[in-house]
Amino acid sequence: MKLSPQAIGKFVQVLFAHRVWIIAFLILLVGVQIVDACPGCKDALSENDPQHARMVRGYFWSILFMMAMPFTIAGTFGTFFYLEVRRKRLAQQAAATTVESLADDLNRQVEDTRF
């Protein structure tokens, strides 16, 4: 079976269009190390091989960070929006107070000029 130049050209275009994903996938394949990430493997590794105790500690910290990240992100955005809304409300109250005091001053001046 012989491929036509058009078919080869289309294949090259697809490869060129998806080159970033292909490169990332190849780097991932090349850079992956074999890791025993299951809890049973982790416990067996820590009991039988004291040299890998630091790797076991790394599992522990990575699990803690993964569990804490959604709460950290939600808390950060929640705090940011709370402070923004609070700042806007205080600015509006200050502007309303200023407008009310100006209106009161204007009313007093008008009353003073009448009499």
N, C-alpha and C positions, 0 to 999 in steps of 0.2 A: 504494500500500500504506500503510495507516494503522496506526500503532503503538498498542497498547492502553496504558492507564495502568499496568497491572501490569508490562508489559515495560519501560516507561520507569522505573518505580519500582525494578525489579530492577537495571537498568543504573546508576541513581544509587547504589544500595546497594553495588554492586561497586566503583564509582569511589570511594565514600566509604571502603570497607573497605581499599582499596589506595592511598589517597591519598599515603602516605609514599613508596611506590615510584614512583608517578607523578610526584610532585614531584621526587624525586631524579633520575629519568630525564630530566625536562624541564630541570633545571639542568645535567645532564651534556650534553645536546644543545646548550644555549645556550652553555655555557662551554668547549666543545671548540674548540681551535685546530688548524689544519692543521699537522702536524708530519711532517717526513721522518725517520722513525726507523730506517730500514734502514741497515746499515753502508755500502752503496754510496753512498747519498744523503749520509750523514754525511761520508764522505771527500771526495766531490765538493764539498760545501758548504764544508769547511775549506780546500780548495785554491783555490777560486774566489772565495770571499767572506770576507775577513779580518774583517769586521764580525761574522760569526756564529761566530767562534772560541770565544767563551765558551759558546755553545750546544753546540758540539761537546764542549767540556770537561765540560759538564753531562751529555751522553750517557755519557761515560766514567765519571764518578762515579756516575751512577745505575746503570750496569751493575755496578760494583764493589759498591755497597750491596746490590743485589738478590742478587748471588752470595754475599755474606757473611752475609746475614740468617738463612738456615736454620742455619748453623753457630753463629751468635751465640745464637740462641734455644735450640738444643739444648745448647750449652755452658753457658748460664745455668741452664737447668733441671737439667742433669746435675750441675753444681757445687752447686746448692741442695740437691738430694736427697742427694748424697754427704755434704755437711756436716751435714745433718739426721740421717742414719743414724749418722755418726761421733759426733755429739753425744749421741745416745741410747745408743749403746754405751758411751761413756765414763761416762755417768750410771749405767747399769746396773752397770758394773764398780765404780764408786765405791760404789754401794749394796751390792753383794755384798761388797766389802771391809769396809765398815762392819758389815754383818751378821756376817761371819766374825770380825772383831775383837771385837764384842760377845759372840759365842758363846764365843770363847776366854777373854775376861775373866770371863764367867759360870762357865765350867768351872773356872777357877783359883779363883774365890771359893768354889765348891762344894767343891773339893778342900781348900782352906784351912780351911773350917769343919768338915770331917769330922775332921780331926786335931787 
